[in-house]
Amino acid sequence: MATVAVIDYGMGNIRSVSKALEHVSGGTRVVVTHEAEAVLQADRVVLPGVGALQDCVSEL
């Protein structure tokens, strides 16, 4: 099973993003994480934060 990591950097509506991905993914495992190892092991990575890139970079 493929895995999508949603990076949780303490901002944004992470739950909405993860639920939307689960809804459209067709069985893909969606993991919300702030751990580098989980991101490295994922098949795909989502960095949420439309319009908030500067704040995102500051938090990372």
Biopython code that builds the backbone (N, CA, C, O; Angstrom):
import numpy as np
from Bio.PDB.StructureBuilder import StructureBuilder

atoms = [
    (1, "MET", "N", (0.843, -1.178, 0.000)),
    (1, "MET", "CA", (0.000, 0.000, 0.000)),
    (1, "MET", "C", (0.890, 1.244, 0.000)),
    (1, "MET", "O", (1.833, 1.340, 0.785)),
    (2, "ALA", "N", (0.589, 2.174, -0.868)),
    (2, "ALA", "CA", (1.338, 3.426, -0.946)),
    (2, "ALA", "C", (1.015, 4.303, 0.265)),
    (2, "ALA", "O", (-0.061, 4.207, 0.854)),
    (3, "THR", "N", (1.969, 5.152, 0.616)),
    (3, "THR", "CA", (1.807, 6.053, 1.750)),
    (3, "THR", "C", (2.017, 7.491, 1.317)),
    (3, "THR", "O", (2.945, 7.801, 0.570)),
    (4, "VAL", "N", (1.135, 8.372, 1.799)),
    (4, "VAL", "CA", (1.281, 9.810, 1.604)),
    (4, "VAL", "C", (1.537, 10.422, 2.972)),
    (4, "VAL", "O", (0.758, 10.217, 3.902)),
    (5, "ALA", "N", (2.622, 11.171, 3.098)),
    (5, "ALA", "CA", (2.919, 11.878, 4.340)),
    (5, "ALA", "C", (2.476, 13.323, 4.202)),
    (5, "ALA", "O", (2.867, 14.016, 3.262)),
    (6, "VAL", "N", (1.660, 13.772, 5.140)),
    (6, "VAL", "CA", (1.260, 15.172, 5.217)),
    (6, "VAL", "C", (2.106, 15.781, 6.325)),
    (6, "VAL", "O", (2.007, 15.375, 7.483)),
    (7, "ILE", "N", (2.934, 16.752, 5.972)),
    (7, "ILE", "CA", (3.844, 17.339, 6.949)),
    (7, "ILE", "C", (3.077, 18.288, 7.863)),
    (7, "ILE", "O", (2.447, 19.244, 7.410)),
    (8, "ASP", "N", (3.146, 18.001, 9.150)),
    (8, "ASP", "CA", (2.506, 18.834, 10.165)),
    (8, "ASP", "C", (3.566, 19.757, 10.747)),
    (8, "ASP", "O", (4.411, 19.328, 11.532)),
    (9, "TYR", "N", (3.517, 21.018, 10.361)),
    (9, "TYR", "CA", (4.485, 21.998, 10.859)),
    (9, "TYR", "C", (3.825, 22.996, 11.803)),
    (9, "TYR", "O", (4.354, 24.081, 12.045)),
    (10, "GLY", "N", (2.651, 22.612, 12.338)),
    (10, "GLY", "CA", (1.999, 23.407, 13.360)),
    (10, "GLY", "C", (1.097, 24.507, 12.854)),
    (10, "GLY", "O", (0.652, 25.344, 13.638)),
    (11, "MET", "N", (0.815, 24.528, 11.561)),
    (11, "MET", "CA", (-0.050, 25.558, 10.999)),
    (11, "MET", "C", (-1.001, 24.913, 10.001)),
    (11, "MET", "O", (-0.755, 23.802, 9.531)),
    (12, "GLY", "N", (-2.070, 25.600, 9.683)),
    (12, "GLY", "CA", (-2.996, 25.121, 8.668)),
    (12, "GLY", "C", (-3.976, 24.101, 9.211)),
    (12, "GLY", "O", (-3.893, 23.682, 10.366)),
    (13, "ASN", "N", (-4.898, 23.717, 8.360)),
    (13, "ASN", "CA", (-5.928, 22.764, 8.736)),
    (13, "ASN", "C", (-5.516, 21.374, 8.253)),
    (13, "ASN", "O", (-6.015, 20.875, 7.244)),
    (14, "ILE", "N", (-4.616, 20.779, 8.979)),
    (14, "ILE", "CA", (-4.037, 19.489, 8.607)),
    (14, "ILE", "C", (-5.107, 18.404, 8.537)),
    (14, "ILE", "O", (-5.056, 17.544, 7.658)),
    (15, "ARG", "N", (-6.063, 18.433, 9.441)),
    (15, "ARG", "CA", (-7.111, 17.400, 9.447)),
    (15, "ARG", "C", (-7.909, 17.433, 8.148)),
    (15, "ARG", "O", (-8.196, 16.382, 7.575)),
    (16, "SER", "N", (-8.269, 18.615, 7.679)),
    (16, "SER", "CA", (-9.023, 18.721, 6.422)),
    (16, "SER", "C", (-8.218, 18.179, 5.250)),
    (16, "SER", "O", (-8.758, 17.489, 4.386)),
    (17, "VAL", "N", (-6.940, 18.486, 5.222)),
    (17, "VAL", "CA", (-6.073, 18.002, 4.144)),
    (17, "VAL", "C", (-5.988, 16.482, 4.181)),
    (17, "VAL", "O", (-6.146, 15.826, 3.151)),
    (18, "SER", "N", (-5.742, 15.925, 5.351)),
    (18, "SER", "CA", (-5.602, 14.468, 5.440)),
    (18, "SER", "C", (-6.912, 13.756, 5.111)),
    (18, "SER", "O", (-6.896, 12.721, 4.445)),
    (19, "LYS", "N", (-8.037, 14.289, 5.562)),
    (19, "LYS", "CA", (-9.330, 13.669, 5.252)),
    (19, "LYS", "C", (-9.639, 13.748, 3.756)),
    (19, "LYS", "O", (-10.175, 12.798, 3.186)),
    (20, "ALA", "N", (-9.308, 14.862, 3.122)),
    (20, "ALA", "CA", (-9.522, 14.993, 1.676)),
    (20, "ALA", "C", (-8.670, 13.986, 0.918)),
    (20, "ALA", "O", (-9.144, 13.361, -0.030)),
    (21, "LEU", "N", (-7.425, 13.825, 1.326)),
    (21, "LEU", "CA", (-6.548, 12.849, 0.674)),
    (21, "LEU", "C", (-7.072, 11.428, 0.865)),
    (21, "LEU", "O", (-7.055, 10.633, -0.074)),
    (22, "GLU", "N", (-7.531, 11.105, 2.061)),
    (22, "GLU", "CA", (-8.105, 9.777, 2.302)),
    (22, "GLU", "C", (-9.314, 9.540, 1.402)),
    (22, "GLU", "O", (-9.514, 8.435, 0.898)),
    (23, "HIS", "N", (-10.106, 10.567, 1.207)),
    (23, "HIS", "CA", (-11.327, 10.455, 0.406)),
    (23, "HIS", "C", (-11.028, 10.172, -1.067)),
    (23, "HIS", "O", (-11.745, 9.399, -1.704)),
    (24, "VAL", "N", (-9.993, 10.782, -1.606)),
    (24, "VAL", "CA", (-9.701, 10.652, -3.039)),
    (24, "VAL", "C", (-8.592, 9.654, -3.356)),
    (24, "VAL", "O", (-8.313, 9.398, -4.527)),
    (25, "SER", "N", (-7.963, 9.093, -2.347)),
    (25, "SER", "CA", (-6.754, 8.303, -2.583)),
    (25, "SER", "C", (-6.990, 6.861, -2.999)),
    (25, "SER", "O", (-6.081, 6.227, -3.535)),
    (26, "GLY", "N", (-8.160, 6.334, -2.773)),
    (26, "GLY", "CA", (-8.423, 4.960, -3.173)),
    (26, "GLY", "C", (-7.579, 3.932, -2.450)),
    (26, "GLY", "O", (-7.011, 3.041, -3.080)),
    (27, "GLY", "N", (-7.491, 4.045, -1.140)),
    (27, "GLY", "CA", (-6.779, 3.044, -0.360)),
    (27, "GLY", "C", (-5.369, 3.413, 0.032)),
    (27, "GLY", "O", (-4.702, 2.643, 0.723)),
    (28, "THR", "N", (-4.903, 4.560, -0.387)),
    (28, "THR", "CA", (-3.571, 5.008, 0.012)),
    (28, "THR", "C", (-3.580, 5.345, 1.494)),
    (28, "THR", "O", (-4.535, 5.933, 2.002)),
    (29, "ARG", "N", (-2.521, 4.972, 2.176)),
    (29, "ARG", "CA", (-2.384, 5.281, 3.604)),
    (29, "ARG", "C", (-1.925, 6.729, 3.743)),
    (29, "ARG", "O", (-0.921, 7.118, 3.147)),
    (30, "VAL", "N", (-2.645, 7.525, 4.520)),
    (30, "VAL", "CA", (-2.302, 8.930, 4.743)),
    (30, "VAL", "C", (-1.798, 9.068, 6.173)),
    (30, "VAL", "O", (-2.485, 8.688, 7.122)),
    (31, "VAL", "N", (-0.592, 9.614, 6.320)),
    (31, "VAL", "CA", (0.035, 9.778, 7.623)),
    (31, "VAL", "C", (0.323, 11.254, 7.845)),
    (31, "VAL", "O", (0.976, 11.891, 7.019)),
    (32, "VAL", "N", (-0.159, 11.802, 8.955)),
    (32, "VAL", "CA", (0.176, 13.174, 9.338)),
    (32, "VAL", "C", (1.363, 13.077, 10.286)),
    (32, "VAL", "O", (1.303, 12.371, 11.292)),
    (33, "THR", "N", (2.448, 13.790, 9.963)),
    (33, "THR", "CA", (3.668, 13.630, 10.739)),
    (33, "THR", "C", (4.518, 14.889, 10.760)),
    (33, "THR", "O", (4.416, 15.751, 9.888)),
    (34, "HIS", "N", (5.348, 14.965, 11.771)),
    (34, "HIS", "CA", (6.383, 15.993, 11.831)),
    (34, "HIS", "C", (7.763, 15.328, 11.927)),
    (34, "HIS", "O", (8.770, 15.999, 12.153)),
    (35, "GLU", "N", (7.796, 14.018, 11.756)),
    (35, "GLU", "CA", (9.035, 13.259, 11.882)),
    (35, "GLU", "C", (9.685, 13.032, 10.518)),
    (35, "GLU", "O", (9.035, 12.575, 9.578)),
    (36, "ALA", "N", (10.956, 13.351, 10.426)),
    (36, "ALA", "CA", (11.691, 13.233, 9.165)),
    (36, "ALA", "C", (11.679, 11.805, 8.632)),
    (36, "ALA", "O", (11.560, 11.601, 7.424)),
    (37, "GLU", "N", (11.800, 10.832, 9.499)),
    (37, "GLU", "CA", (11.857, 9.432, 9.060)),
    (37, "GLU", "C", (10.570, 9.017, 8.357)),
    (37, "GLU", "O", (10.619, 8.314, 7.348)),
    (38, "ALA", "N", (9.431, 9.439, 8.871)),
    (38, "ALA", "CA", (8.148, 9.109, 8.239)),
    (38, "ALA", "C", (8.034, 9.761, 6.870)),
    (38, "ALA", "O", (7.492, 9.167, 5.938)),
    (39, "VAL", "N", (8.541, 10.975, 6.746)),
    (39, "VAL", "CA", (8.523, 11.673, 5.455)),
    (39, "VAL", "C", (9.425, 10.945, 4.463)),
    (39, "VAL", "O", (9.048, 10.759, 3.306)),
    (40, "LEU", "N", (10.591, 10.539, 4.899)),
    (40, "LEU", "CA", (11.532, 9.838, 4.018)),
    (40, "LEU", "C", (10.988, 8.488, 3.555)),
    (40, "LEU", "O", (11.291, 8.053, 2.444)),
    (41, "GLN", "N", (10.200, 7.829, 4.380)),
    (41, "GLN", "CA", (9.658, 6.516, 4.035)),
    (41, "GLN", "C", (8.404, 6.592, 3.167)),
    (41, "GLN", "O", (7.999, 5.587, 2.585)),
    (42, "ALA", "N", (7.791, 7.757, 3.074)),
    (42, "ALA", "CA", (6.542, 7.906, 2.317)),
    (42, "ALA", "C", (6.792, 7.857, 0.814)),
    (42, "ALA", "O", (7.866, 8.221, 0.334)),
    (43, "ASP", "N", (5.777, 7.400, 0.083)),
    (43, "ASP", "CA", (5.844, 7.390, -1.378)),
    (43, "ASP", "C", (5.571, 8.772, -1.960)),
    (43, "ASP", "O", (6.099, 9.130, -3.013)),
    (44, "ARG", "N", (4.748, 9.536, -1.267)),
    (44, "ARG", "CA", (4.397, 10.897, -1.682)),
    (44, "ARG", "C", (4.401, 11.781, -0.442)),
    (44, "ARG", "O", (4.194, 11.303, 0.673)),
    (45, "VAL", "N", (4.639, 13.082, -0.647)),
    (45, "VAL", "CA", (4.674, 14.032, 0.463)),
    (45, "VAL", "C", (3.833, 15.250, 0.106)),
    (45, "VAL", "O", (3.914, 15.772, -1.006)),
    (46, "VAL", "N", (3.023, 15.697, 1.066)),
    (46, "VAL", "CA", (2.224, 16.908, 0.892)),
    (46, "VAL", "C", (2.663, 17.909, 1.953)),
    (46, "VAL", "O", (2.710, 17.600, 3.144)),
    (47, "LEU", "N", (2.982, 19.115, 1.495)),
    (47, "LEU", "CA", (3.317, 20.216, 2.387)),
    (47, "LEU", "C", (2.192, 21.239, 2.259)),
    (47, "LEU", "O", (2.235, 22.099, 1.380)),
    (48, "PRO", "N", (1.173, 21.152, 3.139)),
    (48, "PRO", "CA", (0.016, 22.035, 3.007)),
    (48, "PRO", "C", (0.352, 23.468, 3.403)),
    (48, "PRO", "O", (1.313, 23.718, 4.132)),
    (49, "GLY", "N", (-0.453, 24.401, 2.912)),
    (49, "GLY", "CA", (-0.261, 25.792, 3.309)),
    (49, "GLY", "C", (-0.376, 26.769, 2.164)),
    (49, "GLY", "O", (0.500, 27.617, 1.992)),
    (50, "VAL", "N", (-1.422, 26.676, 1.381)),
    (50, "VAL", "CA", (-1.628, 27.584, 0.260)),
    (50, "VAL", "C", (-1.614, 29.017, 0.776)),
    (50, "VAL", "O", (-2.352, 29.357, 1.701)),
    (51, "GLY", "N", (-0.780, 29.851, 0.180)),
    (51, "GLY", "CA", (-0.722, 31.253, 0.549)),
    (51, "GLY", "C", (0.044, 31.538, 1.820)),
    (51, "GLY", "O", (0.072, 32.683, 2.271)),
    (52, "ALA", "N", (0.661, 30.544, 2.406)),
    (52, "ALA", "CA", (1.360, 30.741, 3.673)),
    (52, "ALA", "C", (2.782, 30.207, 3.616)),
    (52, "ALA", "O", (3.310, 29.742, 4.626)),
    (53, "LEU", "N", (3.407, 30.268, 2.449)),
    (53, "LEU", "CA", (4.732, 29.668, 2.300)),
    (53, "LEU", "C", (5.754, 30.294, 3.240)),
    (53, "LEU", "O", (6.556, 29.576, 3.838)),
    (54, "GLN", "N", (5.743, 31.597, 3.379)),
    (54, "GLN", "CA", (6.721, 32.245, 4.257)),
    (54, "GLN", "C", (6.570, 31.766, 5.700)),
    (54, "GLN", "O", (7.567, 31.480, 6.364)),
    (55, "ASP", "N", (5.334, 31.678, 6.188)),
    (55, "ASP", "CA", (5.099, 31.172, 7.541)),
    (55, "ASP", "C", (5.504, 29.711, 7.655)),
    (55, "ASP", "O", (6.055, 29.290, 8.672)),
    (56, "CYS", "N", (5.230, 28.944, 6.617)),
    (56, "CYS", "CA", (5.602, 27.533, 6.586)),
    (56, "CYS", "C", (7.108, 27.377, 6.713)),
    (56, "CYS", "O", (7.586, 26.594, 7.534)),
    (57, "VAL", "N", (7.850, 28.109, 5.915)),
    (57, "VAL", "CA", (9.313, 28.028, 5.934)),
    (57, "VAL", "C", (9.844, 28.429, 7.305)),
    (57, "VAL", "O", (10.793, 27.824, 7.804)),
    (58, "SER", "N", (9.248, 29.430, 7.909)),
    (58, "SER", "CA", (9.677, 29.870, 9.240)),
    (58, "SER", "C", (9.487, 28.773, 10.280)),
    (58, "SER", "O", (10.319, 28.616, 11.174)),
    (59, "GLU", "N", (8.398, 28.014, 10.170)),
    (59, "GLU", "CA", (8.117, 26.949, 11.126)),
    (59, "GLU", "C", (8.978, 25.715, 10.904)),
    (59, "GLU", "O", (9.265, 24.981, 11.849)),
    (60, "LEU", "N", (9.390, 25.482, 9.671)),
    (60, "LEU", "CA", (10.224, 24.315, 9.384)),
    (60, "LEU", "C", (11.614, 24.534, 9.919)),
    (60, "LEU", "O", (12.474, 23.665, 9.778)),
]
sb = StructureBuilder()
sb.init_structure("model")
sb.init_model(0)
sb.init_chain("A")
sb.init_seg("    ")
for serial, (resi, resn, name, xyz) in enumerate(atoms, 1):
    if name == "N":
        sb.init_residue(resn, " ", resi, " ")
    sb.init_atom(name, np.array(xyz, "f"), 0.0, 1.0, " ", f" {name:<3s}", serial, name[0])
structure = sb.get_structure()
